Amino acid sequence: MCFAERAWAPALFSAALMDNVCPPSTVYVAHAAYGGPKTMVDYEFNDHEGGGPYQQLRQLARLQEALGV
């Protein structure tokens, strides 16, 4: 959190709204503090597994976009 406002790289955040291990509020605080371009994805009914394969597909799409593939 101390250096989050200095970040400049694009970031993909996700929060599983039923996660008891990493409560969504902690993800929202990190997202709010992040200084670079950012995207937030919520998984309404997911637990600690987050978005699982759906999140992995989003990550791969972001990587392809960044690499220009």
C-alpha positions in Angstrom: 0.0 0.0 0.0 2.9 2.4 0.7 4.0 2.5 -2.9 0.7 1.7 -4.7 0.1 5.4 -5.7 3.5 5.3 -7.6 2.4 2.4 -9.8 2.2 3.2 -13.5 1.7 -0.3 -15.2 -1.8 -1.3 -16.2 -3.4 -3.6 -13.7 -6.3 -6.0 -13.6 -7.9 -6.4 -10.1 -10.6 -8.9 -9.3 -12.7 -9.5 -6.2 -14.7 -12.6 -5.3 -17.5 -11.2 -3.3 -18.0 -14.3 -1.1 -14.3 -14.8 -0.3 -13.7 -15.3 3.4 -9.9 -15.5 3.1 -9.3 -12.2 1.3 -12.4 -10.1 1.9 -13.4 -8.0 -1.1 -12.9 -4.8 0.9 -9.1 -5.4 0.9 -9.1 -5.6 -2.9 -11.1 -2.4 -3.2 -8.7 -0.5 -0.9 -5.8 -1.7 -3.0 -7.6 -0.8 -6.2 -8.4 2.7 -4.9 -4.8 3.3 -3.9 -3.3 2.1 -7.2 -1.8 5.0 -9.2 -1.8 3.5 -12.7 -4.5 2.5 -15.1 -6.7 -0.1 -13.6 -9.6 -2.4 -14.2 -11.8 -4.1 -11.5 -13.7 -7.3 -12.1 -16.2 -8.6 -9.5 -17.2 -12.2 -9.2 -20.5 -12.0 -7.3 -20.9 -15.7 -6.3 -17.3 -16.8 -6.1 -15.2 -17.7 -3.1 -11.4 -17.7 -2.8 -10.9 -19.3 -6.2 -11.9 -15.9 -7.6 -12.9 -15.9 -11.2 -11.0 -19.2 -11.9 -10.8 -19.8 -15.7 -12.8 -16.7 -16.5 -10.2 -14.6 -14.8 -7.4 -16.5 -16.6 -9.0 -15.7 -19.9 -9.2 -12.0 -19.0 -5.5 -12.1 -18.0 -4.5 -13.7 -21.3 -6.5 -11.2 -23.3 -4.8 -8.4 -21.4 -1.4 -9.9 -22.1 -2.2 -10.3 -25.8 -3.3 -6.7 -25.9 -0.1 -5.5 -24.2 2.1 -7.6 -26.6 0.2 -6.5 -29.6 -0.6 -10.1 -30.6 
